[in-house]
Amino acid sequence: MKNVFVVGAGPAGLFAAQKIALAGHQVFLFNRDIKPGGLAEYGIYPLKDKMKFGLRKQFAKVLGLPNVHYFGHVKIGDGYDLTLDDLRAMNPSAIVFSCGAQGYNELGLPGENSAGVYSAKDFVYAYNQLPPYASMDFSTGKRVAIIGMGNVAADIMRWLLRDNPHRKTEEVIVVARRGPYEAKFDKKEIGYVEEYIPREEFLRELDRIRETCAACNQDLSVEKLGDATFPFLTKTFPAEERPRLTFRFLSSPKEILAGSDGRIEKLVVTENDLALRANGSTAARATDRTAVLDVDTLIFAIGDKHDPTVGLPMGPDGYATKPAPDSSTETIYEAWDPAINEPLPGIYVVGWARRASTGLVGIARHDGEEGAKKVLEYLQGQPEQDSLSTEELLAELQAKGLTPVTNQDLEILGKIEEQQARERNLTSFKYSDDDTMLQAIQNERGVLATR
Ligand SMILES: Cc1cc2nc3c(=O)[nH]c(=O)nc-3n(C[C@H](O)[C@H](O)[C@H](O)COP(=O)(O)OP(=O)(O)OC[C@H]3O[C@@H](n4cnc5c(N)ncnc54)[C@H](O)[C@@H]3O)c2cc1C
């Protein structure tokens, strides 16, 4: 038996934990958020109830294993609750980092810090009720620009146009570097908002870029494009007064101009040409033409990156992993220190912590499990250990002034939230700030102690 620490209880970390625990080891999970699930809880669209309920059930099963010990509300990293050195000092046989990709690619533009400019991840965290984002200002106005054309952007369109209970949005303008064939969202995801796209205006936008796209062998006919990325083109929708979803293709953000109140007022975009690469893909090439869009909110969904404060050495693509042997396609999970060209023995990265923004929950699960297999191989060569005492670990964390949330606390919180949902006649209810959750757990513990 060995003790293994897992940092991050999203899908990758939880399924890695399951695999390691089922092999007979003790697993100690440290998670920044009070609740487990990561982006499965706080990223996946709030109305995907069935998927969320299903995943929560699977996560609860993992946390129900007798040798999986959960410590939520504990953030690992330099300047946070525990550092990597603190973890090492507890002498685990291996540490698995599954903390996802908590940073994001910035636009790098003048005016980026204006009010009303948000990263997509923060915005999504807020509408999914993740503390502290849920209590921060993510107000949206009447005209919202979204930078990016992936599934995260599609979720945000859906929220702004349909489901935001404080909706003021009259127009969402999607600003895309390249053309309509380069849209990366799934047809199902754009399907939730396609009726909001004003057909005539979309066709005018296609006319504006037709010649440039044709030079790259792209046929912007309604049939071809409808089949490839914009199915709405081959459908009809009943006429109705609705907010509008418009597209500004072949445009890259150049500058953000704020009004006297400090909030974004205009987005200046550079118009792009499209170039054909040798492999058939396309690249945007900036021209000297610009255009100005009147917007009061801008949300950028241009990908995530790793949080360097976690304490792992960084490489060109995030946390460094051991270089793969030449021409090998093997996935490498072992962390690496590029400064000395040596692996970090016993330290592994899985899921979005290994590669940011790659795929759906199923892919993160698979990555966690494959990484766990490598951990198990490594553990075979390590000396046997006594199990760390959960009580002692808990006491140690509490002595540092931390308020870790355990498996048992999660069960208590789950029951309290179920009760709240029943009282409010909702299918589900979740608290959106840490203090309320901690207080609710504390109160219930007090009640249980007096029984
Ligand atoms: C907006 C959005 C919508 C999505 N929608 C879908 C969908 O509909 N269907 C689908 O299948 N997939 C969807 N995905 C993808 C899916 O959420 C991811 O594939 C998956 O959650 C990645 O899992 P992970 O465990 O690697 O990382 P994460 O889910 O990000 O989990 C990371 C965990 O680490 C913890 N953590 C972070 N930093 C620290 C730290 N320093 N110390 C301790 N703990 C830390 C966090 O609290 C979190 O619990 C969506 C993703 C996004 C962004």
The ligand as a Tripos MOL2 file, in Angstrom:
@<TRIPOS>MOLECULE
LIG
   53    58     1     0     0
SMALL
NO_CHARGES

@<TRIPOS>ATOM
      1 C1        -17.5280   26.1960  -20.6590 C.3       1 LIG1
      2 C2        -17.2810   24.7270  -20.7670 C.ar      1 LIG1
      3 C3        -18.3220   23.8980  -21.1200 C.ar      1 LIG1
      4 C4        -18.0940   22.5230  -21.2260 C.ar      1 LIG1
      5 N1        -19.1440   21.7330  -21.5880 N.ar      1 LIG1
      6 C5        -18.9570   20.4160  -21.7090 C.ar      1 LIG1
      7 C6        -20.0390   19.5490  -22.0740 C.ar      1 LIG1
      8 O1        -21.1650   20.0160  -22.2890 O.2       1 LIG1
      9 N2        -19.8000   18.2250  -22.1420 N.ar      1 LIG1
     10 C7        -18.5760   17.6790  -21.8790 C.ar      1 LIG1
     11 O2        -18.4190   16.4470  -21.9400 O.2       1 LIG1
     12 N3        -17.5150   18.4700  -21.5680 N.ar      1 LIG1
     13 C8        -17.6840   19.8100  -21.4800 C.ar      1 LIG1
     14 N4        -16.6280   20.6110  -21.1550 N.ar      1 LIG1
     15 C9        -15.2960   20.0060  -20.9860 C.3       1 LIG1
     16 C10       -15.0930   19.3690  -19.5980 C.3       1 LIG1
     17 O3        -15.6130   20.1950  -18.6110 O.3       1 LIG1
     18 C11       -13.6020   19.0880  -19.3950 C.3       1 LIG1
     19 O4        -13.2200   18.1270  -20.3800 O.3       1 LIG1
     20 C12       -13.2320   18.4920  -18.0350 C.3       1 LIG1
     21 O5        -13.9220   19.1010  -16.9710 O.3       1 LIG1
     22 C13       -11.7210   18.6090  -17.7810 C.3       1 LIG1
     23 O6        -11.4430   17.8980  -16.6080 O.3       1 LIG1
     24 P1        -10.1550   18.1180  -15.6800 P.3       1 LIG1
     25 O7        -10.3850   17.2680  -14.4890 O.co2     1 LIG1
     26 O8         -8.9250   17.9080  -16.4700 O.co2     1 LIG1
     27 O9        -10.1620   19.6720  -15.2540 O.3       1 LIG1
     28 P2        -11.2330   20.5470  -14.4740 P.3       1 LIG1
     29 O10       -12.6080   20.0770  -14.7580 O.co2     1 LIG1
     30 O11       -10.9020   21.9520  -14.7770 O.co2     1 LIG1
     31 O12       -10.9420   20.2650  -12.9230 O.3       1 LIG1
     32 C14        -9.8640   20.8460  -12.2520 C.3       1 LIG1
     33 C15       -10.0620   20.7350  -10.7390 C.3       1 LIG1
     34 O13        -8.8640   21.1780  -10.1050 O.3       1 LIG1
     35 C16        -9.1690   22.0410   -9.0410 C.3       1 LIG1
     36 N5         -8.0230   22.9670   -8.8950 N.ar      1 LIG1
     37 C17        -7.6210   23.9270   -9.7360 C.ar      1 LIG1
     38 N6         -6.5110   24.5320   -9.2970 N.ar      1 LIG1
     39 C18        -6.2090   23.9370   -8.1250 C.ar      1 LIG1
     40 C19        -5.1720   24.1290   -7.1770 C.ar      1 LIG1
     41 N7         -4.2250   25.0540   -7.3510 N.pl3     1 LIG1
     42 N8         -5.1620   23.3620   -6.0560 N.ar      1 LIG1
     43 C20        -6.1380   22.4160   -5.8510 C.ar      1 LIG1
     44 N9         -7.1310   22.1900   -6.7460 N.ar      1 LIG1
     45 C21        -7.1610   22.9350   -7.8710 C.ar      1 LIG1
     46 C22       -10.4470   22.7390   -9.4350 C.3       1 LIG1
     47 O14       -11.1270   23.1560   -8.2630 O.3       1 LIG1
     48 C23       -11.1830   21.6240  -10.1960 C.3       1 LIG1
     49 O15       -11.9830   20.8750   -9.2960 O.3       1 LIG1
     50 C24       -16.8050   21.9810  -21.0150 C.ar      1 LIG1
     51 C25       -15.7550   22.8450  -20.6720 C.ar      1 LIG1
     52 C26       -15.9700   24.2030  -20.5440 C.ar      1 LIG1
     53 C27       -14.8350   25.1180  -20.2030 C.3       1 LIG1
@<TRIPOS>BOND
     1     1     2 1
     2     2     3 ar
     3     2    52 ar
     4     3     4 ar
     5     4     5 ar
     6     4    50 ar
     7     5     6 ar
     8     6     7 ar
     9     6    13 1
    10     7     8 2
    11     7     9 ar
    12     9    10 ar
    13    10    11 2
    14    10    12 ar
    15    12    13 ar
    16    13    14 ar
    17    14    15 1
    18    14    50 ar
    19    15    16 1
    20    16    17 1
    21    16    18 1
    22    18    19 1
    23    18    20 1
    24    20    21 1
    25    20    22 1
    26    22    23 1
    27    23    24 1
    28    24    25 2
    29    24    26 1
    30    24    27 1
    31    27    28 1
    32    28    29 2
    33    28    30 1
    34    28    31 1
    35    31    32 1
    36    32    33 1
    37    33    34 1
    38    33    48 1
    39    34    35 1
    40    35    36 1
    41    35    46 1
    42    36    37 ar
    43    36    45 ar
    44    37    38 ar
    45    38    39 ar
    46    39    40 ar
    47    39    45 ar
    48    40    41 1
    49    40    42 ar
    50    42    43 ar
    51    43    44 ar
    52    44    45 ar
    53    46    47 1
    54    46    48 1
    55    48    49 1
    56    50    51 ar
    57    51    52 ar
    58    52    53 1
@<TRIPOS>SUBSTRUCTURE
     1 LIG1         1 GROUP 0 **** ****
